[in-house]
């Protein structure tokens, strides 16, 4: 129970008062977002289409800024490609000592997982454009780095890292 007036966990917006202006569907599309008159946006809980969103950082790409929204989509796209590149790369030589190989593998694994979580957090903005570019980025990255299309030969191990697992 919370008797001190403080909230613990996720910050929640106060209930709207009769003196504040609330506009439903502030982005023009459907969805469960409300926006107060001072452009303070709350988090969407359903998918929506539109450029007025926040992705990864507070205030980015900003309100009513198409150029920054497109930049944010490009960033998410290339991070998704980088995740696939790391998932299918082979840097460790067969004759490398176990300590060096293990440290390099662990570093690459940490980088790959960290970037995969960044893409996941971007998708959690519930913006339809971000969702699509994340899927297209992962798919394109797999096509280039993981599929047979651009492989010269299949020689045993294809990657230094185990595949990303999805226990869906």
C-alpha positions, 0 to 999 in steps of 0.5 A, spaced: 500 500 500 502 506 498 500 511 504 505 517 502 503 519 496 509 517 492 508 512 486 513 506 485 514 503 479 511 506 472 510 513 472 503 514 471 499 521 468 495 524 473 487 523 472 485 529 467 482 535 471 476 539 468 481 545 467 486 541 462 485 540 455 485 533 453 485 530 446 484 523 444 488 520 438 493 526 438 496 523 432 490 523 428 490 515 427 487 510 432 490 508 438 490 509 446 494 515 446 492 522 449 496 528 449 495 534 453 495 541 451 502 542 452 504 537 447 506 532 453 505 525 450 503 519 454 505 512 452 501 508 447 498 501 449 496 499 442 499 500 435 498 506 431 500 510 425 504 517 425 510 521 426 508 524 432 511 519 437 517 517 442 522 512 440 528 510 445 529 517 448 524 522 451 523 527 446 526 523 440 524 524 434 519 529 437 513 532 435 511 534 428 518 533 425 518 528 419 525 529 418 527 526 425 522 521 424 525 518 418 532 518 421 529 514 427 526 509 422 533 509 418 537 508 425 532 502 427 533 499 420 540 499 421 541 497 428 536 491 426 541 489 420 547 490 425 544 485 429 543 480 424 550 481 421 553 480 428 548 473 429 552 471 422 559 473 423 565 469 423 571 472 426 574 467 430 580 463 427 580 455 428 586 455 431 585 461 436 586 459 444 580 458 448 581 464 452 581 469 447 576 466 443 571 466 449 572 473 451 571 475 443 565 471 443 562 473 450 563 481 447 560 479 441 554 476 444 553 482 449 553 487 443 548 483 439 543 482 445 544 489 447 542 491 440 537 486 439 534 489 446 534 496 443 530 494 437 525 491 441 525 497 446 524 501 439 518 497 437 515 497 444 513 505 442 507 501 438 509 505 432 507 501 426 513 504 422 518 502 427 515 495 427 515 495 420 522 497 419 525 493 424 522 487 421 524 489 414 531 490 417 532 483 420 529 480 414 534 484 410 540 483 414 538 475 414 538 475 407 545 478 406 548 475 412 545 469 414 541 466 408 544 461 402 544 467 397 550 470 398 554 464 401 560 462 398 560 455 401 557 451 407 563 450 411 561 447 418 560 453 423 557 459 420 557 463 426 561 465 432 555 466 436 549 461 437 543 463 433 538 468 437 532 464 440 525 465 441 521 461 445 515 464 443 
